[in-house]
Amino acid sequence: MQVDVINSDERGCTETEWLLSKHTYSFGSYHNLKRLNFGTLRVFNDDIVQPGKGFGTHGHQNMEIITIVLDGKLEHKDSKGNLGTLEPGDIQRMTAGSGIEHSEYNGSKEDSARFLQIWVYPNQRNLEPAYEQKNFALEDNTLKKIVSETPDLAALSINQDASFYLGKFDAGQTIQHKIRSKAHGDYIFIIEGEVALGDKVLKAGDSAQVTQLDTLEMQTLSKAKFLLIEVSVNTL
């Protein structure tokens, strides 16, 4: 097993009067040659947006974009006529494909919004842009698939060999996840609590890249919530 831990305070940072964004991988003005991507996982941003503020209309191409709201609400509008408000439990997938423009704003005038935005390289270029949104109710002590590379009515789709799982667990739980193949790796991001991965302890904001493993095993040291992303690491 190879484990590369990325501590919360090792992430890149963009901070303005309305945005605090932490970057696991190179993004914007943050450029780290050791953190360009993890296989087909290209961007992992942890964003906090102040009330009533947000990202004005801007464009994307040839990227699968997953947005997960953790706190507050986020309003989405795009050039294909899609409108949506995301709240905790809501997850959005946008295929940028041949080109799409969108805006994202904090829908509250009083409270900040926190969300994760994740970019994954697609398996084809110039796909037809698409938008999908779904609410997921998590069950205690269960790892729930929320994004799937194969058609699945219970999960959002993605145009890549990738799967996303979200889970919340009580303290003292052992989580086992069978990895699809040695050509795949798992990225784990701790949203809340503490998790042991072998002899390493991950706290909120920490993450880890795991490769060369058949089955991933973790133990929760406290109540915990985390995101697990499985991607091909031999593609790029």
Beta strands, then each sheet from edge to edge (+ up, - down):
strand 1: 2-6
strand 2: 12-15
strand 3: 19-23
strand 4: 41-49
strand 5: 54-60
strand 6: 64-71
strand 7: 74-78
strand 8: 83-86
strand 9: 90-95
strand 10: 100-106
strand 11: 113-120
strand 12: 130-135
strand 13: 142-148
strand 14: 156-157
strand 15: 162-169
strand 16: 174-178
strand 17: 184-192
strand 18: 194-197
strand 19: 200-203
strand 20: 207-211
strand 21: 215-220
strand 22: 224-232
sheet 1: 1+ 20- 17+ 22- 15+ 13- 14-
sheet 2: 2+ 3- 4+ 11- 6+ 9- 12+
sheet 3: 5+ 10- 7+ 8-
sheet 4: 16+ 21- 18+ 19-
end
